Amino acid sequence: MKDNFIRVKKYLFELGYNVVGENETDGLLVIEDESLGIKNLVIGCMDPILIMEQIIFKVNNDNPEIYRELLKKNRDIVHGAFVLDEAGENVIFRDTLQIDNLDLNELEGSLTSLTLLLMEYSNEILEFSKN
């Protein structure tokens, strides 16, 4: 696990992300690049997968229409998807990748998917967070 953690951390630095937190023992990294909409993105290096999660907004109103729209948008997301946390209180962007053969381009593709999602869908996300 340690080798994968170090490799992922190296990739993140190569991609220009700011690592704002890490726990090598647990295989966790937290990155930010607010100019791209990435804030407190948690990356877990959990053999055999890498898990990426970022809270997008807090659910203020249990509105089925919001969930319907998010599920429809999931179809357009290249990598990852909108999910709810265990308590159903937060909408999260989540992506999982196989870690053993992970390369820089694959990690960059997932992070770019999140960035594009946030840029293209920001107005809707803001509206959902208000409801």
Secondary structure, DSSP 8 states (H G I E B T S, - for coil): -HHHHHHHHHHHHHTT-EEEEEETTTTEEEEEEGGGTEEEEEEEEETTEEEEEEEEEE--S--HHHHHHHHHHHTT-SS-EEEE-TTS-EEEEEEEEESTT--HHHHHHHHHHHHHHHHHSHHHHHHHHH-
